[in-house]
Amino acid sequence: MKITLQSGLPLLICFQLCFAKASGQDKIDRKALVSRHNVQISAVDTLASLSVGNGSFAYTVDVTGMQSFPEHYQDGVPLGTQSEWGWDSYPNTENYTFEETLKNYDQYGRKVSYSVQKKDDRGKKAVNYFRSNPHRLQLGNLGLEIFKKNGEKVTPKDLENIHQTLNLWTGEIESQFSVEGTPVTVWTACHQQEDAIGIRIKSDLIESGQLKVRLRIPYPTGGWTDLGTEWEGEKDYTSELSSIQKQKAVITRNLDSLTYQIGFNWKGKAILSKKEMHYFLLTPEGSNEFSFSCTFSNQKIIQHPSVTAIEKSSKIGWKTFWENGGAIDFSGSTDPRAHELERRVILSQYLTKLQCTGNMPPQETGLTYNSWYGKPHLEMHWWHGVHFALWGRPELLKKSLPWYQKVFSKAEKIAKRQGFEGVRWQKMTDPYGDEGPSSIGSFLIWQQPHFITYAELMYRETPTSETLEKYKELVYATADFMASFAHYNEAENRYELGYGVIPAQERFKAMQTRNPTYELAYWNWALTTAIKWKKRLGETPNQNWEKVIEKLSKLPVQNNVYLATESATDSYTNPEFKTDHPSVLGTFGMLPETSMLDKTIMENTFNLIWDTWSWDDTWGWDFPMTAMTAARLGMPNKAIDALFMDVQTNTYLKNGHNYQEGRLPVYLPGNGGLLTAVAMMCAGWDGSTDKNPGFPKDGKWKVKWENLDKMF
């Protein structure tokens, strides 16, 4: 007899889930675990910028604890101030239309339009306009302006006795340094519910008039990147001191399509003055201590949170975060990599919490600086957010899911324009769900099943009819597109993906590519899962979905390994095809075992990729993906080796950021992927029975964990 709870979840599964959330060992001292990885900085290091934030707003500082030297840091991790709401668009003075970005392709014997990059002058300009608008803003650069005794401005090389600490448990940064022998201490924190930072400064340089607080508001570049250091521009933007009271002031910033405010609230005597058009100075007087808060808002600022309130919010918010959800402790391990893995895990939790937990999918560089115009890429949302569910924090992924409902009509419009059913989820997009033109992105399809993954994770956490009802419309519309996109090849009596597709490994031409292995497996899993949702709700399964699953093309095999795509028989002999993401591994890494998979062939494929791939030409999430596959294949040593592969894009900086290259020193999909992989290596996945299945059983790894959930 199978006993079932009111929620509809079998009792056996409940027991399994409870077991999965605790490793049965002594309770972890979470404060000690987190605090031993507090970041310590002792020199000016442009790749060691530190951030405070709340998930939808972040403020990144240099070694002074503020944004004092933005130009010096622009070649490292930039000193950004960004929010989820801070977007602007240039006027469309040339009256470009989105239709000018479209190009018809012959797909399945009919014309299908895609928004792609153009070569003709007018088309190219239209594409560039819609790629760069709207663009995310750098809201303001808030730093110290310090002067030497001779009146010269202090530069980074003038700083001495540097000691900066990020207290991860409280989310506070304390920065200490000296200028000409005079000490300066700066304390920095962020409110966890409001876009406000609190600053405390202590130094005799305040009394001597050598230290002031400076606000400079940069122009948006409208370019691929925005480092917050563009101080001049042709636009007639204004920044006005619109309100000033005793110890309070508000600056109003007007741009093309956005007006926002920056509010100051200080304790003690100080004067706020406008130095230049977008340049303000807050000059404290009469004491060697000064504290103030600074609030950023797209609404009229009524309340100015105090520094005391911000400090309390930061301490409570971060303590709550660390005390709840998952934890992994590697202390006692003798493998020399264990401490570093623990450091990466702790810092990745901190960074993804403060950079990636807003009400919409984040951009790949979070809330630090713009990449791809500040726009999110929906195929990356998996890497940004899935780990929250596995780490017992599903609410942090759940926050962003209503955004998909908000942009549903835009995704539906794309599908209808192309002659498909349901919704085709965007690739590069913006807060409003508009499509970013791209000759690659418009042909990607692996973001399409992601929403079914998110919904299934929500159901696993709360297996109720309410959860099913909440997400079913989006699950079904997602599956409708997938079934209609699969083309029925009548001659071969099978459904195919493509032509007209670029796989996750972006090395293949859209109109020459069909049946990528990972995407085929993902289609199978997601449609099967959508049918489960129908059955859970007592609804009749969709026959179109069932037909596609039944006759979906088999995973392409050659020489007893899985090809990247059926159309690339030279997947492992063409050097170009052994670069970028080895996404075929996602077939049994990101995804569970399906009826399509042969594990022996997958093991052969893994070994071939491991030995021959051009790993120097990969991305940060490729290493955790490889570790997931190794773990599922019963290769724990390879899983660890994958996480520590000596490749530049697998670098984790002092501040925990996953460094890729000069233009991408911050890459949060790598951090999120690491957390997903390590959770799976500890708690396992459906059907796994080994304890810590992703860790070697050589006696060198002592792994304690709490509150982790199994993956599919």
HELIX and SHEET records of a PDB file:
HELIX    1   1 LEU A   11  ALA A   20  1                                  10    
HELIX    2   2 ARG A   30  SER A   35  1                                   6    
HELIX    3   3 PRO A   70  TYR A   73  1                                   4    
HELIX    4   4 PHE A   98  THR A  101  5                                   4    
HELIX    5   5 ASP A  121  SER A  132  1                                  12    
HELIX    6   6 PRO A  156  ASP A  158  5                                   3    
HELIX    7   7 ASP A  204  GLU A  207  1                                   4    
HELIX    8   8 VAL A  307  GLU A  323  1                                  17    
HELIX    9   9 ALA A  338  GLN A  355  1                                  18    
HELIX   10  10 TRP A  372  GLY A  374  5                                   3    
HELIX   11  11 LEU A  378  LEU A  390  1                                  13    
HELIX   12  12 PRO A  394  LYS A  398  1                                   5    
HELIX   13  13 PRO A  402  LYS A  406  1                                   5    
HELIX   14  14 PHE A  408  ARG A  417  1                                  10    
HELIX   15  15 GLY A  441  PHE A  443  5                                   3    
HELIX   16  16 HIS A  450  GLU A  461  1                                  12    
HELIX   17  17 SER A  465  PHE A  485  1                                  21    
HELIX   18  18 ALA A  510  GLN A  512  5                                   3    
HELIX   19  19 THR A  517  ARG A  536  1                                  20    
HELIX   20  20 GLN A  543  LYS A  551  1                                   9    
HELIX   21  21 PRO A  575  LYS A  578  5                                   4    
HELIX   22  22 SER A  583  PHE A  588  5                                   6    
HELIX   23  23 LYS A  599  THR A  612  1                                  14    
HELIX   24  24 TRP A  615  ASP A  617  5                                   3    
HELIX   25  25 ASP A  622  ARG A  632  1                                  11    
HELIX   26  26 PRO A  636  LEU A  643  1                                   8    
HELIX   27  27 GLN A  648  ASN A  650  5                                   3    
HELIX   28  28 LEU A  668  ALA A  683  1                                  16    
SHEET    1   A 9 VAL A  39  ILE A  41  0                                        
SHEET    2   A 9 LEU A 159  ASN A 167 -1                                        
SHEET    3   A 9 GLU A 172  VAL A 179 -1                                        
SHEET    4   A 9 THR A 182  CYS A 190 -1                                        
SHEET    5   A 9 ALA A 196  LYS A 202 -1                                        
SHEET    6   A 9 GLU A 289  SER A 297 -1                                        
SHEET    7   A 9 THR A 259  LYS A 267 -1                                        
SHEET    8   A 9 LYS A 248  ASN A 254 -1                                        
SHEET    9   A 9 THR A 238  GLN A 245 -1                                        
SHEET    1   B 3 LEU A  50  GLY A  53  0                                        
SHEET    2   B 3 PHE A  57  VAL A  61 -1                                        
SHEET    3   B 3 THR A  81  SER A  83 -1                                        
SHEET    1   C 2 TRP A  87  ASP A  88  0                                        
SHEET    2   C 2 HIS A 135  ARG A 136 -1                                        
SHEET    1   D 2 LEU A 102  GLN A 107  0                                        
SHEET    2   D 2 ARG A 110  SER A 115 -1                                        
SHEET    1   E 4 ASN A 141  ILE A 146  0                                        
SHEET    2   E 4 LEU A 211  ARG A 216 -1                                        
SHEET    3   E 4 TYR A 279  GLU A 285 -1                                        
SHEET    4   E 4 LYS A 269  GLU A 276 -1                                        
SHEET    1   F 2 ALA A 327  ASP A 329  0                                        
SHEET    2   F 2 LYS A 704  GLU A 706 -1                                        
SHEET    1   G 2 HIS A 487  ASN A 489  0                                        
SHEET    2   G 2 ARG A 494  GLU A 496 -1                                        
SHEET    1   H 2 VAL A 557  GLN A 558  0                                        
SHEET    2   H 2 VAL A 561  TYR A 562 -1                                        
SHEET    1   I 2 THR A 651  TYR A 652  0                                        
SHEET    2   I 2 ASN A 658  TYR A 659 -1                                        
END                                                                             
